[in-house]
């Protein structure tokens, strides 16, 4: 899939357990205990929202996958400082 337009404004937030990547229209990506969610921007969700989603508990090996998918789909680099504490 071709990379979607990089949101002009995005915020990466984390609490040591979950990582959220939000664009102007809402959630673009989440790395949480029970899976990875990477969604189309709100304005492009007419044909479904999921670009890459898993529904299983994440492991240490899933972190670089999340980073790669955020870069692939949005051009957003998620720094390792947001890596959940349990995987450091």
N, C-alpha and C positions, 0 to 999 in steps of 0.2 A: 504494500500500500504506500502511496506517496505520502510524504510527510505533510501533515496539516499545517496551516499557517501558525506560526509561533504567536501565541497570545501577546499583545503588546505589553500587558502587565500580568505578571504572575507572582504568586507568593508561595514559598515553600515553608511549611511549618511542621514541627515535630515536637513530641512530648517524651521522647526516649522509648516509646513503644510503637506509635503509629506515625506515619509521615503522610502529610496532605500536600498536594500541589493544586492550588486554586488559580483560575484565570478570572477575567472580568465577569464571565457568565456563571461561575461556580466551579465545582470540583472537576479537575482534569485527571488527577491520579491520586491513588491512596495505596500505601503499603502498610498493611495491618497484620495482626496475628493470624487472621483466618483468610488471608488472600491478598491478591493484587487486583486493583481495579484501575483501568485506564480508559477514560471515556472521551467521546467526541465533545467538543465545545457545545454548549447548550443550543446555539443557533444552527448546528449541523445535526441535531439528533432526530430529524424526521425519519431517517431510515434505521433507527436503532442507536443505542448509545455506546455499546461496548466496543473498544478497539482491541483490548487484551485484558481478559479477566480470568482469575483462577479462584477456586472456591475450596482450597485446601490450606491447612496450616503452612505458613511459610517457613523456610529454612534459611540458613546463612547463604546458601547457593542462589536463593531467589533475589537477594539484594541487587547483584549486578544485572540481573534480568530486568528488574524494575527500572534501574538507571538507564539501561540500553533502550528500553521501550519508550521512556519519556523523551529521550534524545531522538529516537527514530520518528516518533509521531509528532512531537512538538518542538524539537530543537532545544529542549530544556535540559540543562545539566543539573542533576541532583547531587550535591556535594556529599562526600562520605561523612561529613560532620552530622548529617541527619540520620545516619545508619542507626537503627534501633540498638539500644545498649546491650541487649542480649546477644548481639552478633559482633560485638567489638572484640 
